[in-house]
C-alpha cells in the first residue's frame, strides 16, 4: 500500500513538473517572441531615424544657408559645404576627431553668439564682417542660432554682402538725387515769392497750388535725405523717452485740439533710456502725427508704457504701445507698413499729406537703438496699434 502511494505521489509530482515546465517554456517562448517583435519594431524605428537623418543631411548639404551643429563642449559636430566656404573651414571631416569650432574658424563673434544662446536659452542672431578674407572675397555674415537638446546649438549662416552693398548703393543714389533736387526746388520757391506779388489775384490761386506741391516735394526730398543719412551716434546720451514723448505731443497738440483729439498716457513717470534724443523725437512725431491724422474727431490716442517681459539675462527694454481709433491698416499689408513709400490708401495719403517714408524712417531709428517696432490692428477698436521696444537703462536722474 505504501509502495503504491509512493508511486502515485511520484507520478503526480512528475506530471506537475512536466506541466510547469511546459508552461514556463510556453511563457518563455511568448516572451521571446514579444522581445523579437519589439527588437524588430525598434530596428524599424532606428532605420527610419537613420533615413530621416540622412535626408536632413542631404537637405542641409544643398540648402542655400550655411549650417553648423555644435555640441555642449563647443566642438563642431556637423558642417555643410556652404558653412565651410563662409567660415573658411578647410580641414573638418565628419568622421575625423572632434575639435572645437575656434580651431576650425577664428570667429569669436560666432563663439560668443553660441555662448549667449545657451545662457539666455533662446534663439540669437548677429552680423559681422570677417577680417580674415581678402577684399576680393570679403563677406558680411549673418548668423542665427537655435538651442537643441543636450546643450547643442544649431547655427544658420548667410552671406549678406550683396544685399548690404545693394542697400548702400541705393542709399547713396537716393541721397545724391535728393541733394540734386534741393537746388531747383529752392529756385522755384524764390520764383514763387517774386510772382506772388506781381500777378493778378485771379491767377494767384494757381500759383499757390503749384507752391503747395513744391513744398510737398521738398518734404519728400528731406525725408529721403533723413532716411539715407541717419546713423546711431558714436557717443549716445542719457534720455528720458517720456520727456521726449511729451515734447513731441506739445508740438502736435494744437492740431489735435482743433479736432478734439486727446492723448492718454499710461505708464511710469520716467522712461530712462540711452540714444539720440533728436531721432527719438522724430519717432514720436511721426507716430503721433499719423495717429492724429487718421483718428476720427473726438477720439483718444492711447500710449501705454511698461517694461518688456523678457528673460533676466536679456537686455531690458521699454515696451511702448501707441493705439488710435482710426481705420487701422489693411490686414494683408501689416508686414509692409514699414517699407519705404508704402501707402495702404494712396488717395487718403494725398489728402493727409506725407511722403510714405515716415514709418520707414521710424523703423531705421528704432532698429539703430537696438529696438524693434511692430504693426498691428487693435482687436477691439480696429485702430492702428504700433508696438515699440527701446532700451531701458537705470535712472540717470
VOGUDO-210533 format. One record per residue: residue in one letter; x, y, z of N, C-alpha, C in turn. Coordinates in steps of 0.2 Angstrom, whole numbers, plus 5000, padded with zeros to 4 digits. Example, Ala and Ser with C-alpha at 12.3 -4.5 7.8 and 13.67 -1.06 7.14 Angstrom:
BEGIN
a506649725039506249785039506649845039;s506449895035506849955036506450005039;
***
This chain:
BEGIN
x500449945000500050005000500450065000;x500950065004501450125004501850134998;x501950074995502350074988501950114983;x501250094983500850124978500750194979;x500650214986500650284987501250324985;x501850294986502450324984502450334976;x502250284973502250284965501750334963;x501250334966500650384964500950464965;x501250464971501550534973502050554968;x502450504966503050524961502750544955;x502250504953501950514946501650584946;x501250594951500950664952501450724951;x501950714955502550764955502850774948;x502950714945503250714938502750754934;x502150734934501650764930501650844931;x501650864937501650934939502250964936;x502850934937503450964935503450974927;x503150914924503150924916502650984914;x502150984918501651034916501951104917;x502251114923502551184924503151194920;x503451144918504051154913503751174906;x503251144904502951164898502651234898;x502351254904502051314905502651374905;x503151354908503751404908504051414901;x504051354898504351354891503951394886;x503251394887502751424883502851504885;x502951514891502951584893503651614891;x504151574891504751604889504751614881;x504451564878504351574871503951634869;x503451644873503051704871503451774873;x503851764878504251824880504751834875;x505051784872505551784867505251814861;x504651794859504351814853504151894854;x503951914860503751984861504452024861;x504951994863505652034863505852034856;x505751984852505951984845505552044841;x504952044843504452084840504652164841;x504852174848505052234850505752254847;x506152204846506852224843506752244836;x506252204832506152224825505852294825;x505352304830505052374830505552424831;x506052414836506552464837506952474831;x507152414828507552414822507252464816;x506652454815506252484810506252564812;x506152584819506252644821506952674820;x507452634821508152654821508252674813;x508052624809508152634802507752694799;x507152704802506852764800507152834802;x507452834808507852884811508452894806;x508752844805509352844801509252874794;x508652854791508452884784508252954785;x507952974790507753044791508353084792;x508853054796509553094797509853104791;x509853054787510253054780509853104776;x509253104776508853154772508953224774;x509053234781509153304784509853324782;x510353274782511053294780511053314773;x510753274768510653294761510353364760;x509853374764509553434763509953494765;x510353484771510753544773511353544768;x511553494765512153494761511953544755;x511353544752511153584746510753654748;x510653664755510253724757510653784755;x510253834754510653904752510853934758;x510853904764511153934770511753884773;x512253914776512753884779512453854786;x512653794787512353764794512953724798;x512953744804513353704809512953674815;x513253624818513053604824513553594829;x513553624835514053624840513753594846;x514253544849514053514855514153554861;x513953524867514053554873514753584875;x515253554872515953574873516153624868;x515753644864515853694858516253654853;x516253594852516553554847516153554841;x516453554835516053554829515853484827;x515153474827514853404825514653394818;x514453454815514153454808514253514805;x514353514798514553574794514453564787;x513953604784513853584777514353624773;x514353614766514953644762514853724762;x514253754762514253824762514553854768;x514353824774514653854780515453844780;x515753794777516453794776516753854772;x516353864767516553924762516553984766;x515953994770515854064773516354074778;x516554024782516954024788517754014786;x517853994780518553974778518753904781;x518353864783518553794786518753754780;x519353724781519653684776519853614778;x519853604785520153534787519653494791;x519053514792518553474795518253414791;x518253354794517953294791517453264796;x516953244793516353214798516653154802;x517053114799517253054803517953074807;x518153134807518853144810518753154817;x519253174821519253184828518853254829;x518553254835518153314837518653364839;x518553424837518953484839518453544840;x518653594844518253654845518153694839;x517653734838517453774832518053824831;x518253854837518853904836519453874832;x519553814833520153784830520053784822;x519453774820519253774813519153844810;x518853894814518653954811518754004817;x519254054816519354104821518854164821;x518254144823517654184823517454194830;x517754244834517554254841516854284841;x516554314836515854344836515454284836;x515554224832515154174832515154134839;x515754124841515854094848515454124853;x515454194853515154224858514354224857;x514154214851513454204850513154144852;x513654084851513454024854513354024861;x513854054865513854054872513254094874;x513054144871512454184873511854144872;x511854104867511254064866511054014871;x511653984874511553944880511353984886;x511654034887511554074893510754104893;x510554124888509854154888509354104886;x509554044884509053994882508554014877;x508854054872508354074867508754094860;x508454094854508754104848509154174848;x509754174845510054234845510354254838;x510454314836510754324829511254384830;x511654384825512254434825512454444818;x512754504816513054514810513754544811;x514254524806514854544807515254534800;x515754574800516154564793516854534795;x516954474793517654444795518254484792;x518754484795519354524793519854474790;x519754404790520254364788520254354781;x519754374777519754364770520054424766;x520254414760520554464756519954514754;x520054574751519554614749519154584744;x519454544739519054514734518554464736;x518654434742518154384744517854404751;x517854474752517654494759516854474759;x516654464766516054444767515654484773;x515054484773514654514778514154464780;x514354434786513954374788513454384793;x512954354792512354354797512254284800;x512254274807512154204810511554214814;x511154154814510554144818510654074822;x510554074828510654014832509953984835;x509953924836509353894840509653844844;x509453834851509653794856509353724855;x509753674854509553604853509653564860;x509353504860509353464866510153444867;x510253434874510953414876511453474876;x511153534876511553594876511953604869;x511653564864511953584857511653644854;x512053674849511753734846511853724839;x511253744835511253744828511353814826;x511753824821511953894818511753894811;x511453944808511253954801511654024799;x511954014794512454074791512254094784;x512254154783512154184776512654244775;x512854244769513254304767512854354764;x512854414768512354464766512754524762;x513354504759513754554756513354594751;x513054554746512754584740512154624742;x511754604747511254644750511454704753;x511954704757512254764761512554814755;x512854784750513154834745512654864741;x512054824740511554854736511154904740;x511054894746510754944751511155004751;x511854994752512255054752512255094745;x512255064740512255094733511555134732;x511055094735510355134734510355194738;x510555184744510555244749511055304746;x511555284743512055334740511655374734;x511355324730511055354724510455404726;x510055374731509455414734509755484737;x510255484741510555544744510755594738;x511055564733511355604728510755644724;x510255604722509655634719509355684723;x509255664730508955714734509355784734;x509955774735510355834735510355874729;x510255844723510255874716509555914716;x509055884719508355914719508255974723;x508655984728508656034733508756104730;x509256104725509356174722508756194718;x508556154713507956184709507356194713;x507256164718506656174722506756244726;x507356254728507456324731507356374726;x507556364720507456414715506756424713;x506356374713505556384712505256414717;x505456404724505156444729505356524728;x505956534726506156604725505756634720;x505656604714505156624709504456634711;x504256594716503556604718503456664722;x503956674727503956734731503956804726;x504356794721504356854716503656864712;x503356804710502756804706502156824710;x502156804716501556814721501456884722;x501856934721501757004722501657044715;x501657004710501657034703501157014699;x500756964701500256934696499556954699;x499056954694498356974696498056924701;x497656944705497356894711497056834708;x496756844702496356784699496856724697;x497556744696498056694694498456674701;x498356704706498756694712498556624715;x497856604714497656534716498056474713;x498256484707498556434703499356434705;x499556494707500256494709500356464716;x499856474720499856444727499756364727;x499456344722499356264721500056244719;x500356274714501056254712501556254718;x501556304722502056304728501856254733;x501156234734500956184738501256114736;x501256104730501556044728502356044728;x502656104727503356114728503556094735;x503156124740503356114747503256034749;x502756004746502655934747503255894744;x503555914738504155884735504755894740;x504755954742505355974747505355934753;x504755914756504755874762504955804760;x504755784754504955714752505755714751;x506055764748506755764747507055764754;x506855804759507155804766507055734769;x506455704768506455634771506855584768;x507055594761507555544758508155554761;x508355624762509055634765509055604772;x508555614776508555584783508555514783;x508255484778508255404778508955384776;x509355414772509955394770510555414774;x510455464778511055494782511055484790;x510455464793510455454800510955394802;x511355404807511755354810511655354818;x511755304821511755304828512355344831;x512255384835512855424837513455384841;x514055404839514555374842514555374850;x514355434853514355444860513555454862;x513155404862512455414864512355444871;x511855484872511755524878511155494882;x511155504888510555484893509955524891;x509455484890508755524888508255494892;x507655534892507055504895506555504890;x506355444888505855434882505155474884;x504955474890504355504892504455584891;x504955614893505055684892505055704884;x505355664880505355674873504655664870;x504355614873503655604871503255664872;x503255694878502955754880503055814875;x503755824874503955874870503655864863;x503655804860503355794853502555814853;x502255794859501555804859501355874860;x501755914863501755984864501756024857;x502155994852502156024845501556004842;x501255944843500655924839499955944842;x499955954848499355964852498956024849;x499156074847498756124844498256094838;x498556054834498256024828497755974831;x497955934836497455884839496855914843;x496955974846496456004850495956034845;x496156054839495756084834495256034832;x495355964832494955914831494755874837;x494855904843494655874849494855804850;x495555794849495855734850496355744855;x496355694860496755704866497255644867;x497755654870498255594872498155574879;x498155504879498055474886498655434887;x499155454892499755414893499655374899;x499855314899499855264905500455234905;x500855244911501455214912501855254917;x502555234918502955264923503055344921;x503255384926503355454925503955464921;x504455414922505055424918505255364915;x505555364909505755304905506455314903;x506955304908507655314906507855274901;x508255304896508555264891509155294889;x509455274883510055304880510055304873;x510255354869510255364862510355434859;x509955444854509955504850509355544852;x509355594856508655624858508355654852;x508655684847508355714841507955664837;x508355604836508055554832507455524836;x507455514842506855484846506255534845;x506455604846505855654845505555644838;x505955624833505755614826505255554826;x505455504830505055444830504355464833;x504355494839503755514842503255554837;x503655604834503255654830502955614824;x503255574821502955534815502455494818;x502455454823501955404825501355444828;x501455494832500855534835500555574829;x500955604824500655634819500155594815;x500455534813499955484810499355464814;x499455454820498855444824498355504824;x498555564825498155624824497755624817;x498155614812497855624805497355574804;x497355514807496955454805496455444810;x496455484816495955474821495355514820;x494755484821494155524820494055584825;x493755634824493655694829493355664835;x493655694841493355674847493655614850;x494155584847494355514849495055524853;x495255474856495855474861496455434858;x497055454858497655414857497955394863;x497955324864498255294870498955274869;x499355294874500055274874500155244881;x500455184880500555134886501255114886;x501555124892502255104893502355064899;x502755004898502954964903503554924901;x503954894906504554854905504354794901;x504754784896504654724892504754654896;x504254604895504354544899504854504895;x505454504897506054464894506454424899;x506754374897507254344902507754384906;x507954374912508354414916509054424912;x509254374908509854384905509854424899;x509254444897509254484891509254554892;x509454594887509454674888508754694889;x508654734895507954754896507754814892;x507154814890506854864885506254894888;x506054954886505354984887504954954881;x504354934883503854914878503354974878;x503255004872502855064872502355054866;x501655054868501155044863500855114862;x500655124855500355184853499755164849;x499155174851498555154848498055214847;x497755214841497255264839496555224837;x496055264836495455234835495255244828;x495755254823495555264816495455194813;x495455194806495355134802495855084802;x496455094805496955044805497255024799;x497654974798498054954792497654904789;x497654894782497454834779497754774781;x497354724783497654664786498254634782;x498154634775498654604771499254644770;x499254704773499854744772500254754778;x500054724784500354734790501154724790;x501354684786502054664785502454714781;x502054764778502354814773502354884775;x502054894781501954964783502655004784;x503154964785503755004787504255004780;x503954984775504354994768504355064766;x504855084763504955154760504355164755;x504055224755503455234750502855194751;x502855154756502155114757501655164759;x501055154755500455184757499855134756;x499455124761498955074761498355104756;x498255174757497755204753498055264750;x498355264743498655324741498255384740;x497555374739497155434739497055464746;x497055424751496955454758497655494759;x498255464757498855484759498955554756;x498655564750498755634746498355684750;x497755664753497355704757497655724763;x498055684767498355694773499055714773;x499355714767500055734766500455674768;x501155694767501655644769501955614763;x502555584764502955564759502955484758;x502655454763502755374763503355354766;x503755394768504455374771504455384779;x503855404782503955414789504055354793;x503655304792503755244796504455204794;x504655214788505255184786505855214790;x505855284791506255324795506255304802;x505655294805505555274812505855204813;x505755154808506055084809506855094809;x507055134805507855144804508055164811;x507755214814507955244820507955194826;x507355164826507255114832507655054831;x507855024825508254974824508954994826;x509155064825509855084826509955094834;x509355094838509455104845509355034848;x509454974844509454904847508754894849;x508254914846507554904847507154874842;x506554874842506154844836505454884837;x505054884831504454904830503954854826;x503354854829502854804825502254844824;x501854824819501254854817500654804818;x500154824821499554784822498954824821;x498354794821497754824822497454804828;x497154844832496954834839496354784838;x496354734842495754684841495054714843;x495054764848494454784850494254854846;x494654894845494454964842494554954834;x495054914832495154904825495654954822;x495855004827496355054825497055034825;x497455074822498155064821498455054828;x498955004829499254984835499954974834;x500455014836501155014835501454994841;x501854944842502254924847503054944846;x503354984851504055004850504354974856;x504954944855505354924861506054964860;x506255004866506855044866507255024872;x507855034872508255014878508055044885;x508055004890507855034897508555034901;x508755094903509355094907509155114914;x509655114919509555134926509355214925;x508955234930508855304930509455344931;x509555404927510155444927509955514930;x509355514933509155574936509655594942;
***
